[in-house]
Amino acid sequence: MQTLAVSLPDELVETVREQARAAGCHDENTYLAKLVSDAVLNKLREQLDAKLLEGIRDLDEGRGEQVTPEYWRRLRAKFNLPPAEAS
């Protein structure tokens, strides 16, 4: 793991300490790492949501392909994957 030094104004340092305690984090480093990780996950969720909406629009406009059991069978065959287990 690498170390990243961050300089913060005194009032932000105290805020980080308080927030870390309130969040139940072991220390400020853990809290800040969690904040960055959460920000990355939120960005990925936004991108996924945008792609899903794009796919819905495409289907509404007659483009794209509906995902059916037959679609999954073809996809699995294309990539030489075993058949899905029956549920």
C-alpha atoms as an extended CHARMM CRD file, in Angstrom:
* protein
*
        87  EXT
         1         1  MET       CA              0.0000000000        0.0000000000        0.0000000000  PROA      1               0.0000000000
         2         2  GLN       CA              1.2420000000        3.4770000000       -0.8130000000  PROA      2               0.0000000000
         3         3  THR       CA              1.1080000000        6.5300000000        1.4090000000  PROA      3               0.0000000000
         4         4  LEU       CA             -0.4210000000        9.8100000000        0.3030000000  PROA      4               0.0000000000
         5         5  ALA       CA              0.1680000000       12.9160000000        2.3970000000  PROA      5               0.0000000000
         6         6  VAL       CA             -2.6970000000       15.4020000000        2.4120000000  PROA      6               0.0000000000
         7         7  SER       CA             -2.4990000000       18.8950000000        3.8660000000  PROA      7               0.0000000000
         8         8  LEU       CA             -5.7370000000       20.2490000000        5.3080000000  PROA      8               0.0000000000
         9         9  PRO       CA             -6.6250000000       23.4380000000        7.1630000000  PROA      9               0.0000000000
        10        10  ASP       CA             -6.8870000000       22.9270000000       10.9330000000  PROA      10              0.0000000000
        11        11  GLU       CA            -10.6870000000       23.1570000000       10.9610000000  PROA      11              0.0000000000
        12        12  LEU       CA            -10.9380000000       20.4090000000        8.3100000000  PROA      12              0.0000000000
        13        13  VAL       CA             -8.5610000000       18.1700000000       10.2310000000  PROA      13              0.0000000000
        14        14  GLU       CA            -10.8460000000       18.3710000000       13.2590000000  PROA      14              0.0000000000
        15        15  THR       CA            -13.8840000000       17.7310000000       11.0460000000  PROA      15              0.0000000000
        16        16  VAL       CA            -12.2220000000       14.6470000000        9.5610000000  PROA      16              0.0000000000
        17        17  ARG       CA            -11.4230000000       13.3620000000       13.0510000000  PROA      17              0.0000000000
        18        18  GLU       CA            -15.0090000000       13.8920000000       14.1980000000  PROA      18              0.0000000000
        19        19  GLN       CA            -16.4740000000       12.3070000000       11.0830000000  PROA      19              0.0000000000
        20        20  ALA       CA            -14.1090000000        9.3370000000       11.3440000000  PROA      20              0.0000000000
        21        21  ARG       CA            -15.2270000000        8.7050000000       14.9140000000  PROA      21              0.0000000000
        22        22  ALA       CA            -18.8940000000        9.1340000000       13.9900000000  PROA      22              0.0000000000
        23        23  ALA       CA            -18.4890000000        6.6830000000       11.1020000000  PROA      23              0.0000000000
        24        24  GLY       CA            -16.8750000000        4.1330000000       13.4260000000  PROA      24              0.0000000000
        25        25  CYS       CA            -13.6030000000        4.1480000000       11.5020000000  PROA      25              0.0000000000
        26        26  HSD       CA            -10.4170000000        2.9760000000       13.1750000000  PROA      26              0.0000000000
        27        27  ASP       CA             -8.6040000000        6.1940000000       12.2530000000  PROA      27              0.0000000000
        28        28  GLU       CA             -8.6590000000        9.1840000000        9.9150000000  PROA      28              0.0000000000
        29        29  ASN       CA             -6.7840000000        7.3090000000        7.1850000000  PROA      29              0.0000000000
        30        30  THR       CA             -9.4330000000        4.5930000000        7.1310000000  PROA      30              0.0000000000
        31        31  TYR       CA            -12.1700000000        7.2190000000        6.9680000000  PROA      31              0.0000000000
        32        32  LEU       CA            -10.5400000000        9.1040000000        4.0890000000  PROA      32              0.0000000000
        33        33  ALA       CA             -9.9210000000        5.8610000000        2.1910000000  PROA      33              0.0000000000
        34        34  LYS       CA            -13.6010000000        4.9930000000        2.6500000000  PROA      34              0.0000000000
        35        35  LEU       CA            -14.6410000000        8.4060000000        1.3160000000  PROA      35              0.0000000000
        36        36  VAL       CA            -12.5230000000        7.9580000000       -1.8020000000  PROA      36              0.0000000000
        37        37  SER       CA            -13.7600000000        4.4030000000       -2.2940000000  PROA      37              0.0000000000
        38        38  ASP       CA            -17.3790000000        5.5360000000       -1.9100000000  PROA      38              0.0000000000
        39        39  ALA       CA            -16.8110000000        8.3170000000       -4.4510000000  PROA      39              0.0000000000
        40        40  VAL       CA            -15.4090000000        5.8230000000       -6.9580000000  PROA      40              0.0000000000
        41        41  LEU       CA            -18.3590000000        3.4710000000       -6.4230000000  PROA      41              0.0000000000
        42        42  ASN       CA            -20.8350000000        6.3270000000       -6.8370000000  PROA      42              0.0000000000
        43        43  LYS       CA            -19.2090000000        7.3300000000      -10.1300000000  PROA      43              0.0000000000
        44        44  LEU       CA            -19.4030000000        3.7280000000      -11.3620000000  PROA      44              0.0000000000
        45        45  ARG       CA            -23.0850000000        3.5440000000      -10.3360000000  PROA      45              0.0000000000
        46        46  GLU       CA            -23.7890000000        6.7590000000      -12.2650000000  PROA      46              0.0000000000
        47        47  GLN       CA            -22.0830000000        5.3140000000      -15.3470000000  PROA      47              0.0000000000
        48        48  LEU       CA            -24.0200000000        2.0600000000      -15.0250000000  PROA      48              0.0000000000
        49        49  ASP       CA            -27.3030000000        3.9360000000      -14.6180000000  PROA      49              0.0000000000
        50        50  ALA       CA            -26.5450000000        5.9690000000      -17.7460000000  PROA      50              0.0000000000
        51        51  LYS       CA            -25.8090000000        2.7990000000      -19.7270000000  PROA      51              0.0000000000
        52        52  LEU       CA            -28.9900000000        1.1310000000      -18.4820000000  PROA      52              0.0000000000
        53        53  LEU       CA            -31.0630000000        4.1610000000      -19.4600000000  PROA      53              0.0000000000
        54        54  GLU       CA            -29.3790000000        4.2030000000      -22.8650000000  PROA      54              0.0000000000
        55        55  GLY       CA            -30.2870000000        0.5360000000      -23.3040000000  PROA      55              0.0000000000
        56        56  ILE       CA            -33.8950000000        1.1770000000      -22.3030000000  PROA      56              0.0000000000
        57        57  ARG       CA            -34.1290000000        4.0620000000      -24.7850000000  PROA      57              0.0000000000
        58        58  ASP       CA            -32.6560000000        1.8500000000      -27.5100000000  PROA      58              0.0000000000
        59        59  LEU       CA            -35.2540000000       -0.8480000000      -26.8090000000  PROA      59              0.0000000000
        60        60  ASP       CA            -38.0500000000        1.7390000000      -26.7470000000  PROA      60              0.0000000000
        61        61  GLU       CA            -36.8870000000        2.9680000000      -30.1550000000  PROA      61              0.0000000000
        62        62  GLY       CA            -36.7100000000       -0.5260000000      -31.6120000000  PROA      62              0.0000000000
        63        63  ARG       CA            -32.9340000000       -0.8970000000      -31.3870000000  PROA      63              0.0000000000
        64        64  GLY       CA            -31.0610000000       -3.4450000000      -29.3680000000  PROA      64              0.0000000000
        65        65  GLU       CA            -31.9850000000       -6.9270000000      -28.3260000000  PROA      65              0.0000000000
        66        66  GLN       CA            -34.1490000000       -8.1090000000      -25.4860000000  PROA      66              0.0000000000
        67        67  VAL       CA            -32.3830000000      -10.3850000000      -23.0320000000  PROA      67              0.0000000000
        68        68  THR       CA            -34.2590000000      -13.6670000000      -23.0330000000  PROA      68              0.0000000000
        69        69  PRO       CA            -33.2700000000      -17.2030000000      -22.0380000000  PROA      69              0.0000000000
        70        70  GLU       CA            -32.4330000000      -17.8260000000      -25.7150000000  PROA      70              0.0000000000
        71        71  TYR       CA            -30.1630000000      -14.7600000000      -25.7240000000  PROA      71              0.0000000000
        72        72  TRP       CA            -28.2430000000      -16.1760000000      -22.7380000000  PROA      72              0.0000000000
        73        73  ARG       CA            -27.9540000000      -19.6020000000      -24.4140000000  PROA      73              0.0000000000
        74        74  ARG       CA            -26.4370000000      -18.0040000000      -27.5290000000  PROA      74              0.0000000000
        75        75  LEU       CA            -24.0890000000      -15.8530000000      -25.4610000000  PROA      75              0.0000000000
        76        76  ARG       CA            -22.8990000000      -18.8320000000      -23.4010000000  PROA      76              0.0000000000
        77        77  ALA       CA            -22.3290000000      -20.8580000000      -26.5790000000  PROA      77              0.0000000000
        78        78  LYS       CA            -20.3920000000      -17.9740000000      -28.1590000000  PROA      78              0.0000000000
        79        79  PHE       CA            -17.9350000000      -17.9370000000      -25.2490000000  PROA      79              0.0000000000
        80        80  ASN       CA            -17.9100000000      -21.7130000000      -24.7200000000  PROA      80              0.0000000000
        81        81  LEU       CA            -19.4670000000      -21.4170000000      -21.2700000000  PROA      81              0.0000000000
        82        82  PRO       CA            -21.4040000000      -24.2730000000      -19.6710000000  PROA      82              0.0000000000
        83        83  PRO       CA            -25.2060000000      -24.0560000000      -19.7090000000  PROA      83              0.0000000000
        84        84  ALA       CA            -26.7940000000      -22.2280000000      -16.8230000000  PROA      84              0.0000000000
        85        85  GLU       CA            -27.9880000000      -24.4130000000      -13.9730000000  PROA      85              0.0000000000
        86        86  ALA       CA            -31.7460000000      -24.7540000000      -13.7000000000  PROA      86              0.0000000000
        87        87  SER       CA            -33.1230000000      -22.9990000000      -10.6380000000  PROA      87              0.0000000000
